[in-house]
Amino acid sequence: MRDRRDSPRRHRSGEPDDRPRGIARNVPIVFEDDDILVVDKPVGMLSAHVGGPRGEGYEGDDLFSLVKKYIRGNTKSRTRLPIFVVHRLDREVSGLIIFAKSQRALSWLKEDLRARRLHRVYHAVVEGEIPSTGPSSAGTIQNFLRESSNGTMESVAAGEATRARKPARPPRLSRKPDTRPIPPREDDNSPKLAVTHWRSTVSGHNLSLLQLRLETGRKNQIRVHMKDLGHPIVGDRRYGSTMDPLDRVCLHAAELAFTHAFTGRAVRLRSPTPAGFYKLLGVKRTDDEAAAESTEAIAAPVAPQASNASSRQDAGWDHVAEWYDKLIEEGQSDHFARVIIPGTLRLLAPTPGLRHLDVACGQGLLCRTLAQLGVRGAGVDAAPRLIEAARRSFHQQRGDSIYDFHVGDARRIPDLKLGTDLFDRASCIMALMNIEPLAPVFTGIHARLKPGATFVGVILHPAFRAPGQTSWAWDTPEGSARSAPATRGPGAYHKSRRGSPSRFEDADREDRASADARQYRRVDGYLSPGHSEIVMNPGAAASGKERVVTLTYHRPIQTYVRLLAEAGFAIDAMEEWPSLRQSQPGPRAAEENRARREIPMFLAFRARKV
């Protein structure tokens, strides 16, 4: 039988209760109050029956049924108390699992799962020996998962993951509002982003014990990712294992942490790693040592391996380097010159002699601007052609080496040879949306900054400018056309031959309706993280030229705040910047300009290293 640990239980008052309890003989309670119940599920037990004759109302030997019986047996009320499944563990997996005892608890726990605030750590024995020290002892696996026809999960390439979705577009360079329809929602079986952070703790007998932290919670995510890593979980024959010495999948949900919504307390629960895991590796570990094992080491994940990641840093900005260079250098994007650069300078507050690190620096436009103010530093970008363009243009402008430019992954900043001095300022402009995972970017920048130094980031506004989730729309006066033209067409002044109102009069009415119309920004989604394929040259692609495509990742603002705080930053300034463009003269121009100034296009923040 798997080893268990006696841990304090909690009653309604929130105070510890040392009485050993359980919902069944082999299912101990780890935490309980009025709103939640956490139990330690044994291997071989189904979490809950789903659908069919064993759906609603079914009670058997699955964990959910046992929980319902326990709740009914511990209340004197005749009212049937609710109990809800928050998440599941596979039958072959053991460990901590949480149930909601109230509708309000279910709501906040589900939201914590979606917002990635629920901290979950697993322990697994995998095939093959992975060193427990050095750069190859930890990593992040990131790809897209989809359920196959036989029910197993499979990885798909980034390109295939986005082909079924209607591509989003970058901010329009024209002066007309974007009135294109929102892309259709993805179907339930569309490929979804999956991210797992892992670290090796001990190895032996050609096996390794890993700690794994979930950033997303897809079906069978860890099992697929270990197979993709080339180290399948022992006993997981479904996903490539060649051995099964314990007659189980050697995966255990070891840790669960969250902030209780109704007490504000931090709750951190642990279940000891099964003793059999250590025996497989030839390692002896007591229950107390197992329970006390720290999993803090994977709270700040390291960068993914390039073969498993998909972001601006390794899925491809080198192939768009020439297009991006022309866009910025030839002034086709006035947002940089009129909005982004001035705003960034205001937040950076540069002074002569400061050392500055520009992450995802592109062709070095910000670096050149800062160099003119006496700032020195370094620029990093994963696209060699952009770095070459930065070096070339910088040399042509200055002829010296006040800035050094390096080809490198923004998620591996500590590994880059940027000199021994720490930096006074850092920035990442219009690139954070294209990098996933983001946590190692922030932790890497933090490691390269002096205490008290500041980091400035600029992104498309997640609430109002999310590609594929937001668009411009119009409210028109009651009874008027819902989509009046912004300007008169070439036939607007043609007279009617039969005495009916002329097209000239029709156009005048349309102009009056247009002048009274109200423009607004439609938002179809915000809180759920997601990804979109971005066509960087929509006009050229529409005329038959080859598409220039990359990926962008949507995150709500709270995710950026959380990741910055976890990395050791404190935000001390946040600004929202509108577009400064002007519409061409016409009946709707004034309203377009008003809406453009009221609804921000960019979100900028300044965070200080603490």
C-alpha positions in Angstrom: 0.0 0.0 0.0 1.2 3.5 -0.8 2.7 5.4 2.2 0.5 8.1 3.7 1.3 11.1 5.8 -0.7 12.3 8.8 -1.3 16.0 8.2 -3.6 18.5 10.0 -7.2 18.6 8.8 -9.1 21.8 9.0 -12.7 22.4 10.1 -15.1 25.2 9.4 -13.3 27.5 11.7 -10.1 27.1 9.6 -8.3 25.8 12.7 -6.3 22.5 12.5 -7.9 19.3 13.6 -5.5 16.4 14.3 -8.2 13.7 14.2 -7.4 11.3 11.3 -10.3 11.2 9.0 -11.1 10.0 5.5 -14.0 9.6 3.1 -13.0 5.9 2.9 -10.5 3.5 4.4 -7.8 4.3 1.8 -8.8 7.8 0.9 -7.6 10.3 3.5 -8.8 13.9 3.8 -6.0 16.4 3.5 -8.0 19.6 3.9 -11.7 20.5 4.5 -13.8 23.5 5.3 -17.2 24.8 4.4 -16.2 25.4 0.8 -13.6 22.9 -0.4 -12.5 19.3 0.2 -9.1 18.0 -0.8 -8.4 14.2 -0.6 -5.5 12.0 -1.5 -6.7 9.7 -4.3 -5.2 6.2 -4.4 -4.1 4.7 -7.7 -6.6 2.6 -9.5 -9.7 4.6 -8.5 -11.7 6.6 -11.1 -12.1 10.3 -10.2 -15.7 10.5 -11.5 -17.8 8.7 -14.1 -18.6 10.9 -17.1 -21.8 10.7 -19.2 -23.9 7.7 -20.1 -25.9 5.6 -17.6 -23.2 6.4 -14.9 -23.5 10.1 -15.2 -25.9 12.3 -13.2 -27.2 10.5 -10.1 -24.9 7.5 -10.5 -23.2 6.4 -7.3 -20.6 3.6 -7.2 -17.0 3.1 -6.1 -15.5 6.1 -8.0 -14.1 8.9 -5.9 -16.8 11.4 -6.6 -19.5 9.0 -5.4 -17.5 8.3 -2.2 -17.2 12.1 -1.6 -21.0 12.5 -2.0 -21.7 9.7 0.5 -19.2 11.3 2.9 -20.8 14.7 2.7 -24.3 13.3 3.2 -23.1 11.3 6.2 -21.6 14.2 7.9 -24.5 16.7 7.8 -27.7 16.7 9.8 -29.5 18.8 7.2 -32.2 17.2 5.1 -31.2 19.4 2.2 -29.0 17.7 -0.3 -25.7 19.6 -0.1 -24.0 20.3 -3.4 -20.6 18.8 -4.3 -18.7 19.6 -7.6 -15.8 18.1 -9.4 -13.1 20.8 -10.0 -10.5 18.7 -11.8 -9.7 15.1 -12.3 -6.8 12.7 -12.1 -6.5 9.7 -14.4 -7.4 6.3 -12.9 -3.8 5.2 -13.1 -2.5 8.4 -11.2 -2.5 9.1 -7.5 -2.4 12.2 -5.4 -4.2 15.4 -4.4 -7.6 16.2 -5.9 -9.9 19.0 -5.0 -13.8 19.2 -4.8 -16.0 22.2 -4.3 -18.6 22.0 -1.6 -20.5 25.2 -2.7 -21.3 26.9 -6.0 -19.3 30.0 -4.9 -16.2 27.8 -4.3 -16.6 26.1 -7.7 -16.8 29.5 -9.4 -13.6 30.8 -7.9 -11.6 27.5 -8.2 -12.6 27.2 -11.9 -11.5 30.8 -12.5 -8.2 30.2 -10.6 -7.6 27.2 -13.0 -8.3 29.3 -16.0 -6.1 32.2 -14.8 -3.4 29.7 -13.8 -3.3 30.8 -10.2 -3.8 27.2 -8.9 -0.3 25.8 -8.2 0.0 22.1 -9.1 3.2 20.0 -8.8 3.5 16.3 -9.8 6.2 13.8 -9.2 6.9 11.1 -11.9 9.4 8.3 -12.5 10.5 8.4 -16.2 12.6 6.1 -18.3 16.2 7.1 -18.8 18.6 8.9 -16.6 18.5 12.7 -16.6 21.2 14.6 -14.6 19.9 16.4 -11.5 22.4 19.2 -11.9 23.6 21.4 -14.7 21.7 23.0 -17.6 20.2 19.8 -18.9 18.6 19.0 -15.5 15.5 21.2 -16.1 13.4 22.6 -18.9 10.0 23.5 -20.3 8.0 21.5 -22.8 5.6 23.6 -24.9 3.5 22.6 -27.9 -0.1 22.1 -28.9 -2.3 19.1 -28.0 -5.3 17.6 -29.7 -7.4 14.5 -29.0 -7.1 11.8 -31.7 -9.9 9.6 -32.9 -8.9 6.8 -30.5 -9.1 9.1 -27.4 -5.4 9.6 -26.9 -3.8 13.0 -26.9 -1.2 13.9 -29.6 1.1 16.8 -30.2 0.7 18.9 -33.3 3.1 21.5 -34.9 2.4 25.2 -34.4 1.5 25.6 -38.1 -1.0 22.8 -38.0 -2.4 24.1 -34.7 -3.4 27.4 -36.4 -4.4 26.3 -39.8 -7.9 25.5 -38.7 -8.3 28.9 -37.2 -9.0 32.0 -39.2 -5.7 34.0 -39.1 -5.7 37.2 -37.2 -4.0 40.3 -38.5 -1.7 42.9 -37.0 -2.8 46.5 -36.3 -3.9 48.0 -39.6 -1.6 50.4 -41.3 -4.4 52.1 -43.2 -6.3 55.0 -41.8 -9.7 53.3 -42.1 -11.3 51.5 -39.1 -11.1 47.7 -39.1 -14.7 46.5 -39.7 -13.8 42.9 -40.6 -15.8 40.2 -38.8 -14.5 38.3 -35.8 -13.1 34.9 -36.7 -15.3 31.9 -35.7 -14.6 30.4 -32.3 -12.3 27.3 -32.2 -14.1 24.0 -31.9 -13.7 21.9 -28.7 -11.1 19.6 -30.4 -8.9 22.3 -31.9 -5.2 22.1 -30.8 -4.6 23.9 -27.6 -1.4 25.3 -26.1 0.1 23.1 -23.4 3.1 24.1 -21.2 4.8 21.8 -18.6 7.9 22.8 -16.5 10.1 19.9 -15.3 13.2 19.4 -13.2 15.1 16.2 -12.4 15.7 15.5 -8.7 17.4 12.1 -8.6 18.3 9.3 -11.0 19.4 5.7 -10.9 18.9 2.3 -12.5 18.3 4.0 -15.8 15.4 5.9 -14.4 14.8 9.5 -13.1 12.5 11.1 -10.6 11.1 14.4 -12.0 9.2 17.3 -10.4 6.7 18.8 -12.9 4.7 22.0 -12.7 1.6 22.5 -14.9 1.1 25.9 -16.4 -1.8 24.6 -18.5 -4.1 21.7 -17.7 -4.8 19.7 -20.8 -5.9 16.1 -20.8 -3.0 13.7 -20.3 -0.7 16.7 -20.7 2.2 15.4 -18.6 2.1 12.0 -20.1 2.2 13.3 -23.7 5.0 15.7 -22.8 7.2 13.1 -21.2 6.8 11.0 -24.3 7.7 14.0 -26.4 10.8 14.6 -24.2 11.9 11.1 -25.0 11.4 9.9 -21.4 8.0 8.3 -21.1 6.6 7.8 -17.6 7.2 4.3 -16.2 4.1 2.1 -16.5 2.5 4.4 -19.1 2.3 2.0 -22.0 -0.3 4.2 -23.7 2.3 6.8 -24.2 5.4 4.9 -25.0 6.6 3.2 -21.8 8.3 -0.2 -22.2 8.1 -1.3 -18.6 5.5 -1.5 -15.7 7.2 -2.7 -12.5 4.6 -1.2 -10.1 1.5 -2.1 -12.1 0.6 1.6 -12.4 1.5 4.9 -14.1 4.3 6.3 -12.0 2.8 9.8 -11.8 1.7 11.4 -8.5 -0.1 14.7 -7.8 2.2 15.8 -4.9 1.4 19.4 -4.3 -1.6 21.8 -4.5 -1.4 25.5 -3.5 -3.9 28.3 -3.8 -5.2 31.4 -1.9 -8.5 30.7 -0.2 -11.0 33.2 -1.7 -13.1 33.6 1.4 -10.3 33.7 4.1 -7.5 35.2 2.1 -5.1 32.6 3.5 -2.5 30.8 1.5 -3.2 27.1 1.4 -0.3 24.8 0.5 -1.0 21.0 0.6 1.4 18.1 0.0 1.1 14.4 -0.4 4.3 12.3 0.0 5.8 10.7 -3.0 5.0 6.9 -3.1 7.9 5.0 -1.5 7.8 2.6 -4.5 9.0 5.5 -6.7 12.3 5.7 -4.7 12.7 1.9 -4.6 12.7 1.8 -8.4 15.7 4.2 -8.4 17.5 2.4 -5.6 17.0 5.4 -3.2 15.8 5.3 0.4 13.7 8.2 1.5 11.6 8.5 4.7 8.1 9.7 4.7 9.1 12.9 6.5 11.8 13.7 4.0 9.4 13.0 1.1 6.8 15.3 2.6 9.3 18.0 3.2 10.7 18.0 -0.3 10.7 21.5 -1.7 9.2 22.1 -5.1 10.1 25.8 -5.1 12.9 25.1 -7.6 10.4 24.9 -10.5 8.3 27.9 -9.4 10.4 30.0 -11.8 10.7 27.9 -15.0 13.7 27.8 -17.2 13.4 28.3 -20.9 12.0 25.6 -23.2 14.1 23.6 -25.5 13.9 25.0 -29.0 12.6 21.7 -30.4 9.6 21.9 -28.1 8.8 25.6 -28.1 6.9 27.8 -30.4 7.3 31.6 -30.1 8.8 34.6 -31.6 12.1 33.4 -30.2 12.2 30.1 -32.0 9.2 29.6 -34.2 10.3 32.2 -36.4 10.9 35.9 -36.7 14.0 35.5 -38.9 11.7 34.7 -41.8 9.9 38.0 -41.3 13.0 40.0 -40.6 13.2 41.6 -44.0 9.5 42.6 -43.9 9.8 43.9 -40.4 12.9 45.9 -41.1 11.2 47.7 -44.0 8.1 48.3 -42.0 9.9 50.2 -39.3 12.8 51.7 -41.2 10.8 53.1 -44.1 8.2 54.7 -41.7 5.3 52.5 -42.7 4.4 52.1 -39.0 4.1 55.6 -37.6 3.0 54.0 -34.3 6.7 53.5 -33.4 7.8 57.0 -34.2 4.8 58.9 -32.8 3.6 56.7 -29.9 5.9 53.8 -28.8 9.3 55.4 -28.8 8.3 58.6 -27.1 6.3 56.7 -24.5 9.1 54.3 -23.8 11.6 57.1 -23.3 9.3 58.7 -20.8 9.0 55.5 -18.8 12.7 54.6 -19.1 13.9 58.2 -18.0 17.3 57.7 -19.6 20.4 59.7 -18.6 23.9 59.7 -20.0 26.0 56.8 -18.8 23.2 54.3 -18.0 23.5 50.7 -19.2 20.4 49.5 -21.0 19.3 46.0 -22.1 16.9 45.8 -25.0 15.2 42.4 -25.2 13.8 41.3 -28.6 15.4 44.5 -29.9 14.7 43.9 -33.6 16.8 46.1 -35.8 17.8 48.3 -32.9 15.6 51.4 -33.4 15.2 52.1 -29.6 18.9 51.4 -29.0 19.9 54.0 -31.6 17.5 56.5 -30.0 19.0 55.9 -26.6 22.6 56.0 -27.9 21.9 59.6 -29.1 21.1 60.4 -25.4 24.4 58.9 -24.1 23.1 55.5 -23.0 25.1 52.4 -23.5 24.1 48.8 -23.5 23.2 45.6 -25.4 20.4 44.4 -27.7 19.2 40.8 -27.9 17.0 39.2 -30.6 16.5 35.6 -31.8 16.4 36.6 -35.5 20.0 36.8 -36.9 18.9 38.9 -39.8 17.4 41.5 -37.5 20.5 41.6 -35.4 22.6 42.0 -38.6 20.4 44.9 -39.6 20.8 46.4 -36.1 24.6 46.2 -36.3 24.7 47.6 -39.8 22.4 50.5 -39.2 24.1 51.3 -35.9 27.5 51.4 -37.4 26.3 53.6 -40.3 24.8 56.0 -37.8 27.6 56.1 -35.1 30.6 54.1 -36.3 31.3 53.0 -32.7 30.3 50.1 -30.4 28.3 51.9 -27.7 25.8 49.1 -28.1 26.5 45.4 -28.5 24.0 43.2 -30.4 23.6 39.5 -29.7 21.6 36.7 -31.3 19.9 34.9 -28.5 16.6 33.5 -27.0 14.9 36.0 -24.8 14.0 33.2 -22.4 17.7 32.4 -21.9 19.0 35.8 -21.0 21.2 34.5 -18.1 23.0 32.2 -20.5 24.0 35.0 -22.9 27.4 36.6 -22.8 26.4 40.2 -22.2 29.3 41.3 -20.0 29.8 41.1 -16.3 28.1 44.4 -15.4 24.5 44.6 -14.4 22.1 46.9 -16.3 20.4 50.0 -15.1 17.4 49.7 -17.4 15.8 47.0 -19.5 13.0 47.0 -22.1 11.0 44.7 -24.3 8.9 46.6 -26.9 6.1 44.9 -28.8 7.5 41.4 -28.4 6.1 40.0 -25.2 2.9 38.9 -27.0 5.0 36.7 -29.3 6.9 34.8 -26.6 5.7 31.8 -24.7 6.4 30.9 -22.0 6.9 34.3 -20.6 8.1 33.6 -17.0 11.7 32.9 -18.0 11.9 36.2 -19.8 11.0 38.1 -16.7 13.2 36.1 -14.4 16.1 36.4 -16.9 15.8 40.2 -17.1 15.5 40.4 -13.3 18.8 38.5 -13.0 20.6 41.0 -15.3 19.4 44.2 -13.5 20.8 46.1 -10.6 18.7 46.3 -7.4 16.2 49.1 -7.9 16.6 49.1 -11.7 13.6 49.3 -13.9 12.1 47.3 -16.8 9.7 48.7 -19.3 7.4 46.6 -21.5 5.0 47.6 -24.2 2.3 45.3 -25.7 -0.8 45.6 -27.7 -3.6 46.3 -25.2 -4.9 42.8 -24.2 -8.4 44.1 -23.5 -9.1 46.2 -26.6 -6.7 45.0 -29.3 -6.5 41.2 -28.9 -6.1 39.8 -32.4 -9.1 37.8 -33.5 -11.1 38.8 -30.4 -11.8 42.5 -30.9 -12.9 44.7 -33.7 -14.4 48.1 -34.6 -18.2 48.4 -34.9 -20.8 51.1 -35.3 -24.0 52.1 -33.5 -26.2 54.0 -35.9 -29.3 56.1 -35.2 -32.5 54.2 -34.9 -34.0 53.6 -38.4 -30.9 54.5 -40.3 -28.6 52.2 -42.2 -26.5 50.1 -39.9 -23.5 50.4 -42.1 -23.4 53.8 -43.8 -20.5 54.5 -46.1 -17.7 56.8 -44.8 -17.4 58.6 -48.2 -19.7 59.0 -51.2 -19.1 56.6 -54.0 -18.5 57.7 -57.6 -22.2 57.2 -58.5 -23.6 59.2 -55.6 -24.7 62.2 -57.6 -26.5 60.3 -60.4 -30.1 61.7 -60.9 -33.1 59.3 -61.0 -34.9 59.2 -64.4 -38.4 58.7 -62.9 -38.8 61.5 -60.4 -37.9 59.3 -57.4 -35.5 60.8 -54.9 -32.1 61.3 -56.4 -29.0 59.3 -55.3 -27.7 62.8 -54.4 -30.4 63.0 -51.7 -29.8 59.5 -50.6 -26.1 60.3 -50.1 -27.0 63.3 -48.1 -29.2 61.2 -45.8 -26.4 58.7 -45.5 -24.0 61.5 -44.6 -26.3 62.7 -41.8 -26.7 59.2 -40.5 -22.9 58.7 -40.6 -22.4 62.0 -38.7 -24.7 60.8 -35.9 -23.3 57.2 -35.7 -21.1 56.1 -32.7 -18.1 53.9 -33.1 -17.1 51.4 -30.4 -14.7 48.6 -29.9 -16.3 45.2 -29.7 -14.6 42.7 -27.3 -15.6 39.0 -27.7 -13.0 37.5 -25.4 -10.4 38.6 -22.8 -9.8 36.4 -19.7 -9.0 33.1 -21.4 -5.4 32.8 -22.6 -5.0 31.8 -26.2 -3.0 32.0 -29.4 -3.5 33.3 -32.9 -1.7 33.0 -36.2 -0.9 36.5 -37.4 -0.6 37.4 -41.1 1.9 40.2 -41.1 1.2 41.3 -44.7 -2.6 40.9 -45.1 -2.8 43.3 -48.1 0.0 41.6 -50.0 -1.3 38.1 -49.1 -4.8 39.1 -50.4 -3.3 39.9 -53.8 -1.7 36.5 -54.1 1.8 37.0 -52.5 3.2 34.6 -50.0 1.9 35.2 -46.5 4.3 36.3 -43.8 3.1 34.5 -40.7 4.0 34.3 -37.0 2.2 33.5 -33.7 0.9 35.8 -31.0 -0.2 34.8 -27.5 -3.1 36.4 -25.7 -2.9 36.9 -22.0 -5.1 39.1 -19.7 -3.3 41.9 -17.8 -3.5 40.0 -14.6 -1.2 37.3 -16.0 1.5 39.9 -16.8 1.2 41.3 -13.3 1.5 37.9 -11.7 4.5 36.8 -13.7 6.3 40.1 -13.0 5.6 39.7 -9.3 6.8 36.1 -9.3 10.0 37.2 -11.0 10.7 39.8 -8.3 9.4 43.0 -9.9 7.0 45.6 -8.5 5.0 47.6 -11.1 5.3 51.3 -10.3 3.8 52.8 -13.5 1.3 51.7 -16.1 0.1 53.7 -19.1 -2.4 53.1 -21.9 -1.6 54.7 -25.3 -4.0 55.4 -28.1 -3.2 55.7 -31.8 -2.4 59.2 -32.9 -3.6 58.7 -36.5 -6.2 60.9 -38.2 -8.9 59.7 -40.5 -9.3 61.2 -44.0 -12.0 64.0 -44.2 -15.5 62.5 -44.4 -18.8 62.3 -42.5 -17.4 59.8 -40.0 -13.9 61.2 -39.6 -14.6 63.1 -36.4 -16.2 60.0 -34.7 -13.4 57.7 -35.9 -10.8 60.1 -34.4 -12.7 60.4 -31.1 -13.0 56.6 -30.8 -9.3 56.2 -31.7 -8.3 58.5 -28.9 -10.6 57.0 -26.3 -9.8 53.3 -26.8 -6.1 52.6 -26.2 -4.1 50.6 -28.7 -1.0 49.9 -26.5 -0.4 49.0 -22.8 2.9 50.0 -21.2 4.3 49.2 -17.8 7.4 50.0 -15.7 8.5 47.4 -13.2 11.2 47.9 -10.6 13.5 45.2 -9.3 12.9 44.6 -5.6 
